[in-house]
Amino acid sequence: MLSSGLFAGNEDRVGSAGASQLLVNPWARSNGAGDAGVANTNGLEASYMNIAGLAHSDKTQIKFNMSNWLGSVGINYYSAGLSQRISESSAFSLTVQSMNFGDVGITTVNLPEGGIGVFTPRVNIVSLGFAKKFSNSISGGISFKVISESIANLKASGVALDAGIRYVTGEKDHIKFGITLKNVGPTMRYKGDGLAQQINYVTTGGIATLEQRSQQFEMPSLLNIGGSYDFIFSESSKLTAMLAFTANSFSTDQYRIGFDYGMSKEKAAFNIRLGYVYEKNIFNAENRTNALTGPTAGFSVDILSGKNKSPLGVEYAVRMSGPFGLIHTAGVTIAVK
């Protein structure tokens, strides 16, 4: 029933949902491949791509990433997370994302030029995920997210769920399929003193407060379906090709393609990634409904240490956002196998 509702979305609803930060991938490695890794992303990054991939994580993984969201706009997007395997078949994750918009000057009707102080808008996401391998071929997971948004005198909060499944097949487990339902939850509404107005009654001299109600807004629900194929050249060299389809409830549908080539030596591993995201009118600047214009790229370098070759890595990805410039995402990953 939920998936049927998602496919019922149409282009007339573009921009009518809220909490659009839920559509921003905070992690560099999966960004570099155009978010096409619905079926093959493992570990902590799977908390965004497909929570089922969390079941294939290392024993412990810690990540810190930062993006200059929408290029020159001046929004910093900070992300941090921890994943921990609690058994041979299950793992959990905890991630935190926060957008920093800087200080904004306070203005009023009587003081439109400001000069009376500043406030800092806040947008935060905290998510807790769990995933489990049900067999050698099938794994699944669920993620619970808490969303909060606030300005000086208004705030909104809500909750959302993600759920995903992955299927692995092939002699070398080189074929994977995944499906995930994201951002399903109740509507959100802004509340606070910013919706209240003081009224003075001239005839009686009384004072009253009129409080208005803001319109509710829905979560940006979507359905991702994807597959991947590993071209294994040797024990130390592999190319992964990825395809994915995103059915958005409140924007146009998207088609994703990504490639991840990795090679490893005794003490290091290197990956380079390319991707592209296509949607209707992506080549038409006047009719385009997305700030992101398609191409993505990235790389990562991991130093392998210890008997288990636990990686300590750095990662980088770049996305194009039209007139806003380039979106850079960089970070570090610490893992224990």
For each residue, the residues with C-beta under 8 A, 3 or more apart:
1: 4 5
2: 5 6 181 184 221
3: 6 7 181 223
4: 1 7 8
5: 1 2 8 221 249
6: 2 3 9 181 221 222 223 247 248 249
7: 3 4 223 247
8: 4 5 249
9: 6 13 247 248 249 250 251
10: 13
11: 14 251 252 280 289
12:
13: 9 10 16 17 249 250 251
14: 11 250 251 252 289
15: 250 251 289
16: 13 217 218 250
17: 13 20 217 218 219 220 221 249 250
18: 156 188 217 218 219 220
19: 22 147 149 158 160 183 188 217 219 220
20: 17 23 24 220
21: 24 97 99 123 125 147
22: 19 125 145 147 160 182 183 219 220
23: 20 183 220 222
24: 20 21 67 69 77 97
25: 30 31 35 48 49
26: 48 65 67 77 79 95 97 329
27: 30 31 44 45 48 63 65 79 315 329 331
28: 31 32 65 298 300 315 316 317 329 330 331
29: 32 33 41 45 271 273 298 300 315 317 333
30: 25 27 33 35 37 41 45 48 49
31: 25 27 28 34 35 296 298 317 319 329
32: 28 29 258 260 273 274 275 296 297 298 299 300 315 316 317 318
33: 29 30 36 37 242 258 259 260 273 274 275 296 298
34: 31 242 256 257 258 274 275 276 277 296
35: 25 30 31 38 49 244 256 258 275 277 296
36: 33 226 242 243 244 256 257 258 275
37: 30 33 40 41 45 49 50 226 228 242 244 258 260
38: 35 41 49 50 178 179 180 224 225 226 227 242 244
39: 50 166 176 177 178 226 227 228 242 244
40: 37 53 176 178 228 230 240 242
41: 29 30 37 38 45 46 49 50 53
42: 45 46 53 54 56 57
43: 46 53 54 56 57 58 61 83 335
44: 27 47 54 57 61 62 63 81 82 83 93 95 333
45: 27 29 30 37 41 42 48 49 53 63
46: 41 42 43 49 50 51 52 53 54 56 57 131 141
47: 44 51 54 81 83 93 95 127 129 143
48: 25 26 27 30 45 95
49: 25 30 35 37 38 41 45 46 53 180 224
50: 37 38 39 41 46 53 141 164 166 178 179 180 224 226
51: 46 47 54 129 130 131 141 142 143 162 163 164 180
52: 46 55 131 139 140 141 164 165 166 178 180
53: 40 41 42 43 45 46 49 50 56 57 131 139 141 164 166 178
54: 42 43 44 46 47 51 57 83 91 92 93 129 130 131 141
55: 52 89 90 91 131 132 133 139 140 141 166
56: 42 43 46 53 133 139
57: 42 43 44 46 53 54 61 83 85 91 93
58: 43 61 83 85 310 335 336 337
59: 84 85 335 336 337
60: 82 83 84 85 335 336
61: 43 44 57 58 82 83 84 333 334 335 336
62: 44 81 82 333 334 335
63: 27 44 45 79 80 81 331 332 333 334
64: 79 80 331 332
65: 26 27 28 78 79 80 315 329 330 331
66: 76 77 78 79 329 330 331
67: 24 26 76 77 79 327 328 329
68: 71 74 75 76 77 327 328
69: 24 73 75 76 77 99 327
70: 73 75 291 321 324 327
71: 68 321 324 325 326 327
72: 324 325
73: 69 70 324
74: 68 101 102
75: 68 69 70 99 100 101
76: 66 67 68 69 99 100
77: 24 26 66 67 68 69 97 98 99 100
78: 65 66 97 98 99 100
79: 26 27 63 64 65 66 67 95 96 97 98 331
80: 63 64 65 95 96
81: 44 47 62 63 93 94 95 96
82: 44 60 61 62 93 94 95
83: 43 44 47 54 57 58 60 61 91 92 93 94
84: 59 60 61 91 92 93
85: 57 58 59 60 88 90 91
86: 90 91 92
87: 90
88: 85
89: 55 132 133 134
90: 55 85 86 87 130 131 132 133
91: 54 55 57 83 84 85 86 130 131
92: 54 83 84 86 128 129 130 131
93: 44 47 54 57 81 82 83 84 127 128 129 130 131 143
94: 81 82 83 126 127 128 129
95: 26 44 47 48 79 80 81 82 125 126 127 129
96: 79 80 81 124 125 126
97: 21 24 26 77 78 79 124 125
98: 77 78 79 122 123 124 125
99: 21 69 75 76 77 78 121 122 123 124
100: 75 76 77 78 120
101: 74 75 104 120 121 123
102: 74 120
103: 118 119 120
104: 101 118 119 120 121 151
105: 114 115 117 118
106: 114 116 117 118 119 152
107: 111 112 113 114
108: 111 112 116
109: 112
110:
111: 107 108 114 115 116
112: 107 108 109
113: 107
114: 105 106 107 111
115: 105 111
116: 106 108 111
117: 105 106
118: 103 104 105 106
119: 103 104 106 151 152
120: 100 101 102 103 104
121: 99 101 104 149 150 151
122: 98 99 148 149 150 151
123: 21 98 99 101 148 149
124: 96 97 98 99 147 148 149
125: 21 22 95 96 97 98 145 146 147 148
126: 94 95 96 145 146
127: 47 93 94 95 143 144 145 146 162
128: 92 93 94 143 144
129: 47 51 54 92 93 94 95 141 142 143 144 162
130: 51 54 90 91 92 93 141 142 143
131: 46 51 52 53 54 55 90 91 92 93 139 140 141 142
132: 55 89 90 139 140 141
133: 55 56 89 90 136 138 139
134: 89 138 139 140
135: 138
136: 133 168
137: 167 168 169
138: 133 134 135 165 166 167 168
139: 52 53 55 56 131 132 133 134 165 166 168
140: 52 55 131 132 134 163 164 165 166
141: 46 50 51 52 53 54 55 129 130 131 132 163 164
142: 51 129 130 131 161 162 163 164
143: 47 51 93 127 128 129 130 161 162 163
144: 127 128 129 159 160 161
145: 22 125 126 127 159 160 161 162 183 185
146: 125 126 127 157 158 159
147: 19 21 22 124 125 157 158 159 160 188
148: 122 123 124 125 155 156 157
149: 19 121 122 123 124 155 156 157 188 190
150: 121 122 154 155 156
151: 104 119 121 122 154 155 194
152: 106 119 194
153: 192 193 194
154: 150 151 190 191 192 193 194 195 214
155: 148 149 150 151 190 191 192
156: 18 148 149 150 188 189 190 191
157: 146 147 148 149 188
158: 19 146 147 185 186 187 188 219
159: 144 145 146 147 185 186
160: 19 22 144 145 147 182 183 184 185 219
161: 142 143 144 145 184 185
162: 51 127 129 142 143 145 180 181 182 183 184
163: 51 140 141 142 143 180 181 184
164: 50 51 52 53 140 141 142 178 179 180 181
165: 52 138 139 140 178 179 180
166: 39 50 52 53 55 138 139 140 176 177 178
167: 137 138 176 177 178
168: 136 137 138 139 173 175 176
169: 137 173 175 176 177
170: 173 174 175
171: 174
172: 230 232
173: 168 169 170 176 230
174: 170 171 229 230 231 232
175: 168 169 170 227 228 229 230
176: 39 40 166 167 168 169 173 227 228 229
177: 39 166 167 169 226 227
178: 38 39 40 50 52 53 164 165 166 167 224 225 226 227
179: 38 50 164 165 223 224 225 226
180: 38 49 50 51 52 162 163 164 165 223 224
181: 2 3 6 162 163 164 184 221 222 223
182: 22 160 162 221 222 223 224
183: 19 22 23 145 160 162 219 220 221 222
184: 2 160 161 162 163 181 219 221
185: 145 158 159 160 161 219
186: 158 159 219
187: 158 216 217 218 219
188: 18 19 147 149 156 157 158 216 217 218 219
189: 156 213 214 215 216 217
190: 149 154 155 156 194 195 214
191: 154 155 156 195 214
192: 153 154 155 195
193: 153 154 196
194: 151 152 153 154 190
195: 154 190 191 192 211 212 213 214
196: 193 209 210 211 212
197: 209 210 211 212
198: 207 208 209 210
199: 207 208 209 210
200: 205 206 207
201: 204 205 206 207 208
202: 205
203:
204: 201
205: 200 201 202
206: 200 201
207: 198 199 200 201
208: 198 199 201
209: 196 197 198 199
210: 196 197 198 199
211: 195 196 197
212: 195 196 197
213: 189 195
214: 154 189 190 191 195
215: 189
216: 187 188 189
217: 16 17 18 19 187 188 189
218: 16 17 18 187 188 221 249 250
219: 17 18 19 22 158 160 183 184 185 186 187 188
220: 17 18 19 20 22 23 183 248 249 250 251
221: 2 5 6 17 181 182 183 184 218 249 250
222: 6 23 181 182 183 246 247 248 249
223: 3 6 7 179 180 181 182 246 247
224: 38 49 50 178 179 180 182 244 245 246 247
225: 38 178 179 244 245 247
226: 36 37 38 39 50 177 178 179 242 243 244 245 256
227: 38 39 175 176 177 178 242 243 244
228: 37 39 40 175 176 240 241 242 243
229: 174 175 176 240 241
230: 40 172 173 174 175 238 239 240
231: 174 238 239 240 241
232: 172 174 237 238
233: 237 238 239
234: 237
235:
236: 263 264 265
237: 232 233 234 262 263 264
238: 230 231 232 233 261 262 263
239: 230 231 233 259 260 261 262
240: 40 228 229 230 231 259 260 261 262
241: 228 229 231 257 258 259
242: 33 34 36 37 38 39 40 226 227 228 256 257 258 259 260 275
243: 36 226 227 228 255 256 257
244: 35 36 37 38 39 224 225 226 227 255 256 257 258
245: 224 225 226 253 254 255 256
246: 222 223 224 253 254 255 256
247: 6 7 9 222 223 224 225 253
248: 6 9 220 222 251 252 253 254
249: 5 6 8 9 13 17 218 220 221 222
250: 9 13 14 15 16 17 218 220 221
251: 9 11 13 14 15 220 248 279 289 290
252: 11 14 248 279 280 281 289 290
253: 245 246 247 248 279 280
254: 245 246 248 277 278 279
255: 243 244 245 246 277 278 279
256: 34 35 36 226 242 243 244 245 246 275 276 277 278
257: 34 36 241 242 243 244 275 276 278
258: 32 33 34 35 36 37 241 242 244 273 274 275 276 296
259: 33 239 240 241 242 273 274 275
260: 32 33 37 239 240 242 271 272 273
261: 238 239 240 271 272 273
262: 237 238 239 240 269 270 271 272
263: 236 237 238 269 270
264: 236 237 268 269 270 304
265: 236 268 269
266: 304
267: 303 304 305
268: 264 265 301 302 303 304
269: 262 263 264 265 301 302 304 311 313
270: 262 263 264 299 300 301 302
271: 29 260 261 262 299 300
272: 260 261 262 298 299
273: 29 32 33 258 259 260 261 296 297 298 299 300 317
274: 32 33 34 258 259 296 297
275: 32 33 34 35 36 242 256 257 258 259 295 296 297
276: 34 256 257 258 294 295 296
277: 34 35 254 255 256 282 292 294 296
278: 254 255 256 257 282 294
279: 251 252 253 254 255 282 289 290
280: 11 252 253
281: 252 284 287 288 289
282: 277 278 279 288 290 293 294
283: 288
284: 281 287 288
285: 288 322
286:
287: 281 284
288: 281 282 283 284 285 293 322
289: 11 14 15 251 252 279 281
290: 251 252 279 282 293
291: 70 321 322 324
292: 277 319 320 321 322 327
293: 282 288 290 320 321 322
294: 276 277 278 282 320
295: 275 276 319 320
296: 31 32 33 34 35 258 273 274 275 276 277 317 318 319 320
297: 32 273 274 275 317 318
298: 28 29 31 32 33 272 273 315 316 317 318 329
299: 32 270 271 272 273 315 316
300: 28 29 32 270 271 273 313 314 315 316 333
301: 268 269 270 313 314
302: 268 269 270 311 312 313 333
303: 267 268 311 312 313
304: 264 266 267 268 269 309 310 311
305: 267 309 310 311 312
306: 309 310
307:
308: 336 337
309: 304 305 306 337
310: 58 304 305 306 335 336 337
311: 269 302 303 304 305 333 335
312: 302 303 305 332 333 334 335
313: 269 300 301 302 303 332 333 335
314: 300 301 330 331 332 333
315: 27 28 29 32 65 298 299 300 330 331 332 333
316: 28 32 298 299 300 328 329 330
317: 28 29 31 32 273 296 297 298 328 329 330
318: 32 296 297 298 326 327 328 329
319: 31 292 295 296 326 327 329
320: 292 293 294 295 296 326 327
321: 70 71 291 292 293 324 325 326 327
322: 285 288 291 292 293
323:
324: 70 71 72 73 291 321 327
325: 71 72 321
326: 71 318 319 320 321
327: 67 68 69 70 71 292 318 319 320 321 324
328: 67 68 316 317 318
329: 26 27 28 31 65 66 67 298 316 317 318 319
330: 28 65 66 314 315 316 317
331: 27 28 63 64 65 66 79 314 315
332: 63 64 312 313 314 315
333: 29 44 61 62 63 300 302 311 312 313 314 315
334: 61 62 63 312
335: 43 58 59 60 61 62 310 311 312 313
336: 58 59 60 61 308 310
337: 58 59 308 309 310
